Amino acid sequence: MDFPVSQQQYNDQDGFRAVEYDENGIPRGGPAYYPGQQMGAPADADRYEGNFDARTGEPFPHLRRRADGIIGPALMFVNTDLQTATWRGSVLVITPRGYPPPTVVLNDGTAPSLPFPSVHLDTYKMTSFYRIDIDVLLDVHREKRVEYRVNNTGPTYQFFVPAQTTPWRFCFWSCNGWSLSVSAEEKQKLGGDNVVWDDLLQKHNTVPFHVQVCGGDQLYADKIWQSDIWKPWLSIKDKLVRRDAPFTAEMAAFADDFYFTHYVKCFFMSKFGESMTTIPISTIVDDHDIWDGIGSYPDYLQNSTVFVQLKEYAFKYWRLYQAHTNHALARQHGYFGNRGYGWLKNFGPYTAALGPDTRYERSLNQIIDPRTYDMIFERLNGLSPSVRHLVVFLGVPIVYPRLTLIEKTLSGIKSMGLTKLSFIAKQKALVNIWGEPELSDDMNDHWTSSIHLEERKVFVLRLQEFARMRNVRVTFVAGDVHCCGAGRFASMNPALPPERDFRFMPQIISSAIMNVPPPNMVIRTVHASANTYELDQLTDEKMYRLFELDVNGRSPPNNNTKLLARRNFSSYVEDLTNYSLIVNIHVQNENNQGTKAYPVTISALALNNNFV
């Protein structure tokens, strides 16, 4: 054992003993006193002191998954080094501040590794974050089950890596939480938090996934705005005065505490936390990871001192929990962007994965900074010649029905004096806490919003040129919209098969793994606008009729065959006989038991594509 602990916690026969707690469930004495807490009163469950002993950093019993007081581990896939056939990953471990730096020992079936050391990322109060970089040599023909232990003590975990010559398998999901407006009755009707998670983990236990791509909204941080601390700022009526009002020390302390604690509880008291011990993550950011609609509000809000500073606290913890990095190390750890945190990874030699950051640089008129687009294509042009697929993971679908009718409706909300729009959500107020139309940020979030159509067009045309020159099939995968479906861009020439069409770019939509689907009327409204559109004079786009039958074997509601409003996740497997990508959208069954698969096959682009 290379991790020193007290003799009271460890013995040679049993390893770690369970920590002893007092009658209140608090380790090593009573709860620490902190400003604002009455002596003897229970600490706030949403604050640090309601989850950790403030003097020692020891987690309280409801957070403990290990006897040694460590939170985690959480695995992340970093990249594949194609030159050395090495799988690279990282492990996030959160420890009490006084603990020595943790290590990880691997065993891939040959011999245990030497301990991989950790890098200290940050500290909050009495808790420290560590990143441990790990690597595994890929066998030529044999997939490996890799066991690992933190500090060579406690539970043994496992994950799986493919061989150099076997297919990669990965899954995608999004929207891992509940909107604040969802009632307990609605949650219960859907079967609670874990119906789709249980199905995903059962499939992983049968045929393991090598990566899980988390497609945004890994948690819902909107609750931050429910605190009374914002009331004085929100009460400022003059928009310019509110824009320039200070971000106070009290706001900063609250933000630090909220994001730290909210992440701990959402990530490590859930099925997601269980999955991160065995399926390495790769995450992209969407708005609810920060707060609802971030980036899609008017400039006076986006550029306000409070929004700007609060966003930095949200991204601080996104980097720590979701990217295993900090501001100083992010570029060294492979994240790129003019200011944001995109990534490009090799899922083996044949599939590359691009995860642009569509939130940090976002404004009302821009999704990604032009300089970041140049960085993206500079990196794409450096991909290995062996790559046959590029999968572009986006928070919001880039192929999706136009929402023009709803956009026009929302533009008149204030002047009409409306406060509700019942066909969209029964209790959804149309004017949000900032005095803006509640759904306008949702509309502005979309690539198909009128304000983003030109940026979208330029991005897709640059990807077309990349596909043409490199003979790489480009596929988009996205979530956000709480329903599932598939669509595509393609050349207008009907005689041109997808195998020879570099403009053919499928879109897979997979959302949500937990959150409630939209009301049927919303799906019906969106479905009605799912027409064939022209991107330019050579390319059109449309949604597929993927759901001729619902999961119950009947026609879907209102014959909405293009989008299905049920919870889901999606899986992806390489077919190395023809280099196609086999996709399944796994949709929750009506009885809340398991899922039904809807398959989509994405062919590789022929090496002699049409070049026209």
VEXDREN-2710 file (C-alpha; in Angstrom, 1 decimal):
% VEXDREN-2710
k/r/px/py/pz
1/MET/0.0/0.0/0.0
2/ASP/1.5/3.3/-1.1
3/PHE/-1.1/5.6/0.6
4/PRO/-0.6/6.4/4.3
5/VAL/-3.6/6.4/6.5
6/SER/-4.1/6.2/10.2
7/GLN/-4.1/2.8/12.0
8/GLN/-7.6/3.5/13.2
9/GLN/-8.7/3.5/9.6
10/TYR/-6.7/0.6/8.2
11/ASN/-5.7/-2.9/9.1
12/ASP/-3.9/-5.6/7.1
13/GLN/-6.8/-8.0/7.1
14/ASP/-9.7/-5.8/6.1
15/GLY/-8.1/-2.8/4.5
16/PHE/-10.1/0.4/5.1
17/ARG/-12.5/0.3/8.0
18/ALA/-15.7/2.4/7.8
19/VAL/-15.2/5.8/9.4
20/GLU/-17.1/6.1/12.7
21/TYR/-19.8/8.8/12.9
22/ASP/-21.6/10.5/15.8
23/GLU/-25.3/10.4/16.3
24/ASN/-25.8/13.1/13.7
25/GLY/-23.9/11.2/11.1
26/ILE/-20.9/13.6/11.2
27/PRO/-17.4/12.1/11.2
28/ARG/-14.9/13.1/13.9
29/GLY/-17.2/15.3/16.0
30/GLY/-20.0/17.7/15.3
31/PRO/-20.6/19.9/12.3
32/ALA/-18.3/22.8/11.9
33/TYR/-19.6/26.3/12.6
34/TYR/-19.7/28.7/9.7
35/PRO/-21.0/32.3/9.3
36/GLY/-24.8/32.3/9.0
37/GLN/-25.3/28.9/10.6
38/GLN/-26.9/28.8/14.0
39/MET/-25.2/26.5/16.5
40/GLY/-26.9/23.2/16.5
41/ALA/-28.9/23.9/13.3
42/PRO/-28.5/21.5/10.3
43/ALA/-26.3/22.8/7.5
44/ASP/-27.9/23.7/4.2
45/ALA/-27.9/20.5/2.0
46/ASP/-27.0/22.7/-1.1
47/ARG/-23.9/24.1/0.6
48/TYR/-20.5/22.7/1.3
49/GLU/-21.1/22.5/5.0
50/GLY/-24.2/20.4/4.5
51/ASN/-22.0/17.7/2.7
52/PHE/-18.5/17.9/4.1
53/ASP/-17.0/18.4/7.6
54/ALA/-15.7/22.0/7.2
55/ARG/-12.7/21.3/9.4
56/THR/-11.4/18.2/7.8
57/GLY/-13.0/17.9/4.3
58/GLU/-14.3/14.5/5.1
59/PRO/-17.6/13.8/3.1
60/PHE/-20.7/13.0/5.2
61/PRO/-22.2/9.5/4.9
62/HIS/-24.6/10.3/2.1
63/LEU/-21.7/11.2/-0.2
64/ARG/-19.4/8.3/0.7
65/ARG/-18.9/5.6/-1.8
66/ARG/-15.5/4.7/-0.5
67/ALA/-14.4/4.1/3.1
68/ASP/-11.4/6.3/2.8
69/GLY/-13.3/9.6/2.2
70/ILE/-12.2/10.0/-1.4
71/ILE/-14.9/11.2/-3.9
72/GLY/-14.6/9.5/-7.3
73/PRO/-12.9/8.1/-9.3
74/ALA/-14.2/9.6/-12.6
75/LEU/-12.6/8.3/-15.8
76/MET/-12.0/10.5/-18.9
77/PHE/-10.9/9.4/-22.4
78/VAL/-8.1/11.9/-23.5
79/ASN/-6.9/10.5/-26.8
80/THR/-5.4/7.7/-28.8
81/ASP/-1.8/8.1/-29.8
82/LEU/-1.8/6.4/-33.2
83/GLN/2.0/6.5/-33.5
84/THR/2.5/4.4/-30.4
85/ALA/-0.9/2.6/-30.3
86/THR/-1.4/4.0/-26.8
87/TRP/-4.8/4.7/-25.1
88/ARG/-4.6/7.8/-22.9
89/GLY/-7.0/8.8/-20.2
90/SER/-7.2/10.6/-16.9
91/VAL/-8.8/9.9/-13.5
92/LEU/-10.4/12.7/-11.4
93/VAL/-10.1/12.1/-7.7
94/ILE/-11.4/14.5/-5.0
95/THR/-9.9/14.2/-1.5
96/PRO/-9.9/15.9/1.8
97/ARG/-7.3/18.7/1.7
98/GLY/-5.0/17.0/4.3
99/TYR/-4.6/13.8/2.3
100/PRO/-1.4/13.0/0.4
101/PRO/-1.7/13.2/-3.4
102/PRO/-3.5/10.1/-4.7
103/THR/-2.2/7.6/-7.3
104/VAL/-3.7/5.0/-9.6
105/VAL/-2.5/1.5/-10.3
106/LEU/-3.6/-0.3/-13.5
107/ASN/-3.7/-4.0/-14.4
108/ASP/-4.4/-4.9/-18.0
109/GLY/-4.0/-8.6/-17.6
110/THR/-0.3/-8.7/-17.9
111/ALA/1.1/-7.2/-14.7
112/PRO/0.1/-4.3/-12.3
113/SER/1.6/-1.0/-13.4
114/LEU/3.7/1.3/-11.3
115/PRO/1.6/4.0/-9.6
116/PHE/0.6/6.8/-11.9
117/PRO/1.1/10.1/-10.0
118/SER/-1.4/12.9/-9.7
119/VAL/-1.4/16.6/-10.5
120/HIS/-3.1/19.0/-8.1
121/LEU/-5.7/21.1/-10.0
122/ASP/-7.4/23.2/-7.3
123/THR/-8.7/23.4/-3.8
124/TYR/-12.0/24.6/-2.4
125/LYS/-12.2/25.0/1.3
126/MET/-11.0/21.7/2.8
127/THR/-11.3/19.7/-0.5
128/SER/-8.7/19.2/-3.2
129/PHE/-9.0/18.2/-6.9
130/TYR/-6.4/15.9/-8.5
131/ARG/-5.9/14.6/-12.1
132/ILE/-4.1/11.4/-12.7
133/ASP/-3.0/10.7/-16.3
134/ILE/-3.0/7.1/-17.2
135/ASP/-2.1/5.2/-20.4
136/VAL/-2.6/1.7/-21.8
137/LEU/-0.7/0.0/-24.7
138/LEU/-3.3/-1.3/-27.2
139/ASP/-2.9/-5.0/-28.2
140/VAL/-2.8/-5.8/-31.9
141/HIS/-5.8/-8.1/-31.8
142/ARG/-7.1/-8.4/-28.3
143/GLU/-9.5/-6.0/-26.5
144/LYS/-8.4/-5.4/-23.0
145/ARG/-10.3/-5.3/-19.7
146/VAL/-8.2/-2.9/-17.5
147/GLU/-8.6/-3.0/-13.8
148/TYR/-7.6/0.0/-11.6
149/ARG/-7.5/1.0/-8.0
150/VAL/-7.0/4.4/-6.4
151/ASN/-4.0/4.4/-4.0
152/ASN/-3.9/0.6/-4.5
153/THR/-6.6/0.3/-1.9
154/GLY/-10.4/0.1/-1.7
155/PRO/-12.6/-1.1/-4.6
156/THR/-11.2/-2.4/-7.9
157/TYR/-12.8/-0.7/-10.9
158/GLN/-12.5/-1.6/-14.6
159/PHE/-12.8/-0.2/-18.0
160/PHE/-12.3/-1.5/-21.5
161/VAL/-10.1/-0.5/-24.5
162/PRO/-10.2/-1.9/-28.0
163/ALA/-7.4/-3.6/-29.8
164/GLN/-5.6/-1.8/-32.7
165/THR/-7.6/-3.9/-35.2
166/THR/-11.0/-4.1/-33.5
167/PRO/-14.0/-1.7/-33.7
168/TRP/-14.6/1.1/-31.3
169/ARG/-17.9/1.3/-29.5
170/PHE/-19.2/4.5/-28.0
171/CYS/-22.4/6.0/-26.8
172/PHE/-23.9/9.5/-26.6
173/TRP/-26.4/11.1/-24.3
174/SER/-27.5/14.5/-23.1
175/CYS/-29.7/16.3/-20.6
176/ASN/-28.9/14.4/-17.5
177/GLY/-31.2/16.2/-15.1
178/TRP/-34.6/17.8/-14.6
179/SER/-35.8/21.3/-15.5
180/LEU/-36.9/23.2/-12.5
181/SER/-40.5/23.2/-13.8
182/VAL/-40.8/19.4/-13.9
183/SER/-43.1/18.1/-11.1
184/ALA/-42.6/15.0/-9.0
185/GLU/-45.7/13.5/-10.7
186/GLU/-44.1/14.0/-14.1
187/LYS/-40.8/12.4/-12.9
188/GLN/-42.7/9.4/-11.5
189/LYS/-44.8/8.9/-14.6
190/LEU/-41.5/8.5/-16.6
191/GLY/-40.1/6.0/-14.1
192/GLY/-37.8/8.4/-12.3
193/ASP/-34.2/9.2/-12.9
194/ASN/-32.7/6.0/-14.1
195/VAL/-34.7/4.1/-16.6
196/VAL/-32.5/4.9/-19.6
197/TRP/-29.3/4.9/-17.4
198/ASP/-30.1/1.4/-16.3
199/ASP/-30.5/0.3/-19.9
200/LEU/-27.2/2.0/-20.9
201/LEU/-25.3/0.3/-18.1
202/GLN/-26.9/-3.1/-18.8
203/LYS/-25.8/-2.8/-22.4
204/HIS/-22.3/-1.8/-21.3
205/ASN/-22.1/-4.8/-19.0
206/THR/-23.0/-7.0/-22.0
207/VAL/-20.9/-5.4/-24.7
208/PRO/-18.7/-2.6/-23.1
209/PHE/-18.6/0.9/-24.5
210/HIS/-15.1/2.4/-24.8
211/VAL/-16.2/6.0/-24.5
212/GLN/-19.4/7.8/-23.4
213/VAL/-19.8/11.2/-25.0
214/CYS/-21.7/13.5/-22.7
215/GLY/-23.5/15.9/-25.1
216/GLY/-24.2/18.8/-22.8
217/ASP/-26.4/19.5/-19.8
218/GLN/-24.6/16.9/-17.7
219/LEU/-26.2/18.7/-14.8
220/TYR/-28.8/21.5/-14.5
221/ALA/-27.3/24.5/-12.7
222/ASP/-30.3/26.8/-13.2
223/LYS/-31.1/26.5/-9.5
224/ILE/-28.3/29.0/-8.8
225/TRP/-30.8/31.8/-9.8
226/GLN/-33.3/30.8/-7.1
227/SER/-31.1/32.3/-4.3
228/ASP/-32.1/35.5/-2.6
229/ILE/-28.6/36.8/-3.1
230/TRP/-29.5/38.0/-6.7
231/LYS/-32.7/39.9/-5.7
232/PRO/-31.1/43.3/-5.2
233/TRP/-29.4/43.0/-8.6
234/LEU/-32.6/41.7/-10.3
235/SER/-34.6/44.5/-8.8
236/ILE/-32.6/47.1/-10.8
237/LYS/-35.0/48.3/-13.5
238/ASP/-32.6/50.3/-15.6
239/LYS/-30.8/47.9/-18.0
240/LEU/-27.6/49.9/-18.2
241/VAL/-27.4/50.3/-14.4
242/ARG/-28.0/46.6/-14.0
243/ARG/-25.3/45.8/-16.6
244/ASP/-22.7/47.8/-14.7
245/ALA/-23.7/46.8/-11.2
246/PRO/-20.8/45.0/-9.3
247/PHE/-20.4/41.3/-8.8
248/THR/-20.1/41.4/-5.0
249/ALA/-17.9/39.3/-2.7
250/GLU/-21.0/37.7/-1.4
251/MET/-22.1/36.7/-4.9
252/ALA/-18.6/35.3/-5.6
253/ALA/-18.6/33.2/-2.4
254/PHE/-22.1/31.9/-3.1
255/ALA/-21.2/31.0/-6.7
256/ASP/-18.1/29.1/-5.6
257/ASP/-20.0/27.1/-3.1
258/PHE/-23.0/26.4/-5.3
259/TYR/-21.1/25.0/-8.3
260/PHE/-18.7/23.0/-6.2
261/THR/-21.5/21.4/-4.2
262/HIS/-24.0/21.0/-7.0
263/TYR/-21.5/19.1/-9.1
264/VAL/-20.5/16.8/-6.2
265/LYS/-24.1/15.9/-5.6
266/CYS/-25.2/15.5/-9.2
267/PHE/-22.1/13.7/-10.4
268/PHE/-21.3/11.3/-7.5
269/MET/-24.7/10.5/-6.0
270/SER/-26.1/9.2/-9.3
271/LYS/-26.0/6.5/-12.0
272/PHE/-23.8/8.9/-14.0
273/GLY/-21.3/8.8/-11.2
274/GLU/-21.4/5.0/-11.3
275/SER/-20.9/5.0/-15.1
276/MET/-17.8/7.3/-14.8
277/THR/-15.9/4.6/-12.9
278/THR/-16.2/2.2/-15.9
279/ILE/-17.0/4.2/-19.1
280/PRO/-14.5/7.0/-19.8
281/ILE/-16.2/10.3/-20.5
282/SER/-15.7/13.0/-23.2
283/THR/-17.9/16.0/-22.5
284/ILE/-19.1/19.0/-24.4
285/VAL/-20.7/22.0/-22.7
286/ASP/-24.3/23.2/-23.1
287/ASP/-26.3/26.0/-21.4
288/HIS/-27.6/24.2/-18.3
289/ASP/-24.0/23.2/-17.4
290/ILE/-23.7/26.9/-16.8
291/TRP/-27.3/28.1/-16.6
292/ASP/-30.2/28.2/-18.9
293/GLY/-29.7/30.1/-22.1
294/ILE/-26.2/31.4/-21.4
295/GLY/-24.8/33.2/-24.4
296/SER/-28.2/33.7/-26.1
297/TYR/-29.4/36.8/-24.2
298/PRO/-29.2/40.4/-25.3
299/ASP/-25.8/42.2/-24.9
300/TYR/-26.8/44.2/-21.9
301/LEU/-27.2/40.9/-20.0
302/GLN/-24.4/38.9/-21.6
303/ASN/-21.9/41.7/-21.0
304/SER/-23.2/42.6/-17.5
305/THR/-20.6/42.4/-14.7
306/VAL/-22.7/39.8/-12.9
307/PHE/-23.1/37.5/-16.0
308/VAL/-19.5/37.7/-17.0
309/GLN/-18.1/37.0/-13.5
310/LEU/-20.7/34.3/-12.7
311/LYS/-19.9/32.5/-16.0
312/GLU/-16.2/32.3/-14.9
313/TYR/-17.2/30.4/-11.8
314/ALA/-19.4/28.1/-13.7
315/PHE/-16.6/27.3/-16.2
316/LYS/-14.1/26.9/-13.4
317/TYR/-16.1/23.9/-12.2
318/TRP/-16.9/22.7/-15.7
319/ARG/-13.1/22.5/-16.3
320/LEU/-12.5/20.7/-13.0
321/TYR/-15.3/18.2/-13.0
322/GLN/-15.9/17.7/-16.7
323/ALA/-12.6/18.3/-18.3
324/HIS/-10.1/17.3/-15.5
325/THR/-8.2/20.5/-15.9
326/ASN/-8.0/24.1/-14.8
327/HIS/-7.5/27.5/-16.6
328/ALA/-3.7/27.3/-16.4
329/LEU/-3.4/23.7/-17.8
330/ALA/-6.3/23.5/-20.2
331/ARG/-4.2/24.1/-23.4
332/GLN/-1.6/21.6/-22.2
333/HIS/-4.4/19.1/-21.7
334/GLY/-5.5/19.4/-25.3
335/TYR/-8.4/21.9/-25.1
336/PHE/-8.3/24.7/-27.7
337/GLY/-10.2/27.8/-28.8
338/ASN/-9.7/31.5/-29.0
339/ARG/-11.2/31.6/-25.5
340/GLY/-13.2/28.4/-25.2
341/TYR/-12.5/24.7/-24.6
342/GLY/-13.0/22.5/-27.7
343/TRP/-11.3/19.2/-28.4
344/LEU/-10.4/16.8/-31.2
345/LYS/-9.8/13.2/-30.4
346/ASN/-9.0/9.9/-32.2
347/PHE/-11.5/7.2/-31.4
348/GLY/-8.9/4.8/-32.9
349/PRO/-7.4/5.0/-36.4
350/TYR/-10.7/5.3/-38.4
351/THR/-13.0/7.7/-36.4
352/ALA/-12.1/11.2/-35.2
353/ALA/-14.4/13.1/-32.8
354/LEU/-14.7/16.9/-32.7
355/GLY/-16.3/18.6/-29.6
356/PRO/-16.4/22.3/-30.3
357/ASP/-17.2/24.6/-27.3
358/THR/-20.4/26.4/-28.4
359/ARG/-21.0/28.3/-25.1
360/TYR/-18.0/30.1/-23.9
361/GLU/-17.6/32.4/-26.9
362/ARG/-21.3/32.5/-27.7
363/SER/-23.2/35.8/-28.0
364/LEU/-26.5/36.7/-29.4
365/ASN/-25.0/36.9/-32.9
366/GLN/-22.2/34.4/-32.7
367/ILE/-21.9/30.7/-31.7
368/ILE/-18.2/30.2/-32.2
369/ASP/-15.5/32.8/-32.6
370/PRO/-14.1/33.0/-36.2
371/ARG/-10.6/32.4/-34.9
372/THR/-11.7/29.2/-33.2
373/TYR/-13.2/28.0/-36.5
374/ASP/-9.7/28.4/-38.0
375/MET/-8.2/26.4/-35.2
376/ILE/-10.7/23.7/-35.8
377/PHE/-9.9/23.3/-39.4
378/GLU/-6.2/23.6/-38.8
379/ARG/-6.5/20.6/-36.5
380/LEU/-8.8/18.7/-38.9
381/ASN/-6.3/19.0/-41.6
382/GLY/-3.7/17.3/-39.4
383/LEU/-5.7/14.2/-38.9
384/SER/-4.3/10.8/-39.8
385/PRO/-4.9/9.7/-43.4
386/SER/-6.5/6.5/-41.9
387/VAL/-9.5/8.5/-40.7
388/ARG/-12.8/7.6/-42.5
389/HIS/-15.3/9.3/-40.2
390/LEU/-15.4/12.6/-38.4
391/VAL/-18.2/12.8/-35.8
392/VAL/-18.9/16.4/-34.8
393/PHE/-20.6/16.6/-31.4
394/LEU/-22.7/19.7/-30.8
395/GLY/-24.9/20.7/-28.0
396/VAL/-27.8/21.7/-30.3
397/PRO/-28.6/20.0/-33.6
398/ILE/-27.4/21.7/-36.8
399/VAL/-30.0/19.9/-38.9
400/TYR/-33.3/20.6/-37.4
401/PRO/-36.7/22.0/-38.4
402/ARG/-36.9/25.8/-38.6
403/LEU/-38.6/27.5/-35.7
404/THR/-39.5/30.6/-37.5
405/LEU/-43.2/30.6/-36.4
406/ILE/-42.3/30.4/-32.7
407/GLU/-39.5/33.0/-33.1
408/LYS/-42.0/35.5/-34.7
409/THR/-44.5/34.7/-31.9
410/LEU/-42.0/35.4/-29.2
411/SER/-40.8/38.7/-30.8
412/GLY/-44.2/40.2/-30.0
413/ILE/-44.7/38.9/-26.5
414/LYS/-43.7/42.0/-24.6
415/SER/-45.8/44.3/-26.8
416/MET/-48.8/42.1/-26.5
417/GLY/-48.5/41.9/-22.7
418/LEU/-48.6/38.0/-22.6
419/THR/-47.2/36.1/-19.7
420/LYS/-48.1/32.5/-20.7
421/LEU/-48.0/30.4/-23.8
422/SER/-50.1/27.4/-22.9
423/PHE/-49.5/25.3/-25.9
424/ILE/-45.7/25.2/-25.1
425/ALA/-45.8/24.6/-21.4
426/LYS/-48.7/24.7/-19.0
427/GLN/-47.0/26.8/-16.4
428/LYS/-44.1/28.3/-18.3
429/ALA/-44.0/32.1/-17.8
430/LEU/-43.1/33.9/-21.0
431/VAL/-41.1/36.6/-19.3
432/ASN/-38.1/35.3/-17.4
433/ILE/-36.5/36.8/-14.3
434/TRP/-34.4/39.2/-16.4
435/GLY/-37.5/40.6/-18.1
436/GLU/-36.8/38.9/-21.5
437/PRO/-39.1/36.5/-23.3
438/GLU/-38.6/33.1/-21.6
439/LEU/-38.3/31.0/-24.7
440/SER/-36.3/33.5/-26.8
441/ASP/-33.0/32.1/-25.5
442/ASP/-34.2/28.6/-26.5
443/MET/-34.9/29.9/-30.0
444/ASN/-31.6/31.8/-30.2
445/ASP/-29.7/28.7/-29.1
446/HIS/-30.5/26.9/-32.4
447/TRP/-28.2/26.8/-35.4
448/THR/-31.4/27.1/-37.5
449/SER/-32.3/30.4/-35.8
450/SER/-32.4/33.2/-38.3
451/ILE/-29.6/35.0/-36.5
452/HIS/-27.2/32.0/-36.9
453/LEU/-28.1/30.7/-40.4
454/GLU/-25.2/32.4/-42.1
455/GLU/-22.6/31.2/-39.6
456/ARG/-24.1/27.7/-39.9
457/LYS/-23.9/27.8/-43.7
458/VAL/-20.2/28.8/-43.6
459/PHE/-19.4/26.1/-41.1
460/VAL/-21.1/23.3/-43.1
461/LEU/-19.5/24.4/-46.4
462/ARG/-16.0/24.3/-44.8
463/LEU/-16.8/20.8/-43.5
464/GLN/-17.9/19.9/-47.1
465/GLU/-14.5/21.0/-48.4
466/PHE/-12.7/19.0/-45.7
467/ALA/-14.8/15.9/-46.6
468/ARG/-14.1/16.3/-50.3
469/MET/-10.4/16.8/-49.9
470/ARG/-9.9/14.1/-47.3
471/ASN/-12.5/11.5/-48.3
472/VAL/-13.9/11.6/-44.8
473/ARG/-17.6/11.2/-43.9
474/VAL/-18.8/14.0/-41.6
475/THR/-21.6/13.2/-39.1
476/PHE/-23.3/15.5/-36.6
477/VAL/-24.5/14.2/-33.3
478/ALA/-26.4/16.5/-30.9
479/GLY/-28.9/16.6/-28.0
480/ASP/-30.6/19.5/-26.2
481/VAL/-34.1/19.2/-27.6
482/HIS/-35.5/16.4/-25.4
483/CYS/-36.5/14.2/-28.4
484/CYS/-34.8/12.0/-30.9
485/GLY/-34.5/11.8/-34.6
486/ALA/-32.2/11.8/-37.6
487/GLY/-31.7/14.0/-40.7
488/ARG/-29.0/14.9/-43.2
489/PHE/-27.4/17.4/-45.6
490/ALA/-26.9/16.0/-49.1
491/SER/-26.3/17.0/-52.7
492/MET/-29.4/17.9/-54.6
493/ASN/-28.5/15.3/-57.3
494/PRO/-30.9/12.4/-56.6
495/ALA/-28.7/10.0/-58.7
496/LEU/-25.7/10.5/-56.4
497/PRO/-25.5/7.8/-53.7
498/PRO/-24.4/8.8/-50.2
499/GLU/-21.2/6.7/-50.6
500/ARG/-20.0/9.1/-53.3
501/ASP/-21.5/12.3/-52.0
502/PHE/-19.2/14.4/-49.8
503/ARG/-22.1/16.7/-49.1
504/PHE/-24.0/13.9/-47.4
505/MET/-23.7/14.6/-43.7
506/PRO/-26.1/12.8/-41.4
507/GLN/-27.4/14.3/-38.1
508/ILE/-28.3/12.1/-35.1
509/ILE/-30.4/13.7/-32.4
510/SER/-30.4/12.0/-29.0
511/SER/-31.9/13.7/-26.0
512/ALA/-32.7/13.4/-23.1
513/ILE/-31.4/10.6/-21.0
514/MET/-33.3/11.9/-18.0
515/ASN/-35.3/15.1/-18.5
516/VAL/-38.9/15.2/-19.5
517/PRO/-39.8/15.1/-23.3
518/PRO/-41.7/18.2/-24.7
519/PRO/-45.5/18.2/-24.8
520/ASN/-47.0/16.6/-27.9
521/MET/-48.1/20.0/-29.2
522/VAL/-44.6/21.2/-29.3
523/ILE/-43.4/18.2/-31.3
524/ARG/-46.4/18.6/-33.6
525/THR/-45.5/22.2/-34.2
526/VAL/-41.9/21.5/-34.9
527/HIS/-42.8/18.5/-37.0
528/ALA/-45.0/20.6/-39.2
529/SER/-42.0/22.8/-40.1
530/ALA/-39.8/19.8/-40.9
531/ASN/-39.6/20.6/-44.6
532/THR/-36.8/20.2/-47.1
533/TYR/-34.6/23.3/-47.0
534/GLU/-31.8/24.5/-49.2
535/LEU/-28.4/25.2/-47.7
536/ASP/-27.1/26.6/-50.9
537/GLN/-27.6/26.0/-54.6
538/LEU/-26.1/22.5/-54.4
539/THR/-27.1/21.2/-50.9
540/ASP/-30.4/20.6/-49.3
541/GLU/-31.4/19.3/-45.9
542/LYS/-34.2/17.3/-44.4
543/MET/-35.3/15.1/-41.5
544/TYR/-35.8/11.3/-41.9
545/ARG/-39.1/9.5/-41.2
546/LEU/-37.3/7.2/-38.7
547/PHE/-40.3/6.5/-36.5
548/GLU/-42.9/4.9/-38.6
549/LEU/-43.8/2.9/-35.5
550/ASP/-43.6/4.1/-31.9
551/VAL/-42.0/1.9/-29.2
552/ASN/-45.5/0.4/-28.6
553/GLY/-45.8/-0.8/-32.2
554/ARG/-48.4/1.8/-33.1
555/SER/-48.1/4.9/-35.2
556/PRO/-46.6/7.8/-33.2
557/PRO/-48.8/10.6/-31.9
558/ASN/-50.2/12.7/-34.7
559/ASN/-48.1/10.6/-37.1
560/ASN/-45.0/12.6/-36.0
561/THR/-42.6/10.2/-37.7
562/LYS/-39.6/12.5/-37.8
563/LEU/-39.1/13.3/-34.1
564/LEU/-40.1/11.1/-31.2
565/ALA/-40.7/12.7/-27.8
566/ARG/-39.3/9.9/-25.6
567/ARG/-36.2/9.7/-23.4
568/ASN/-33.2/8.0/-25.1
569/PHE/-29.5/7.6/-25.7
570/SER/-27.6/6.5/-28.8
571/SER/-24.8/4.0/-29.5
572/TYR/-22.2/3.8/-32.3
573/VAL/-20.1/0.8/-33.5
574/GLU/-17.6/0.8/-36.3
575/ASP/-18.1/-1.9/-39.0
576/LEU/-14.5/-2.5/-40.2
577/THR/-15.6/-4.7/-43.1
578/ASN/-16.8/-1.6/-45.0
579/TYR/-15.9/1.2/-42.6
580/SER/-19.5/2.2/-42.0
581/LEU/-20.8/3.4/-38.6
582/ILE/-23.7/1.5/-37.2
583/VAL/-25.9/3.8/-35.0
584/ASN/-28.8/2.9/-32.8
585/ILE/-31.1/5.3/-31.0
586/HIS/-32.3/3.5/-27.9
587/VAL/-35.7/4.9/-26.9
588/GLN/-37.4/4.3/-23.6
589/ASN/-40.2/1.8/-23.7
590/GLU/-43.7/2.9/-22.8
591/ASN/-43.7/0.6/-19.7
592/ASN/-40.6/2.4/-18.4
593/GLN/-38.6/-0.9/-18.7
594/GLY/-35.7/-0.9/-21.1
595/THR/-35.5/0.6/-24.6
596/LYS/-36.3/-0.1/-28.2
597/ALA/-33.5/0.5/-30.8
598/TYR/-34.0/2.4/-34.0
599/PRO/-31.0/1.7/-36.4
600/VAL/-29.2/4.1/-38.8
601/THR/-26.3/3.0/-40.9
602/ILE/-23.8/5.7/-41.9
603/SER/-21.7/4.7/-44.9
604/ALA/-18.1/5.7/-45.3
605/LEU/-17.3/8.2/-48.1
606/ALA/-15.8/6.4/-51.1
607/LEU/-12.2/7.2/-51.9
608/ASN/-13.4/8.2/-55.4
609/ASN/-16.1/10.6/-54.3
610/ASN/-17.6/12.8/-57.0
611/PHE/-15.5/16.0/-56.3
612/VAL/-18.2/18.2/-57.8
END
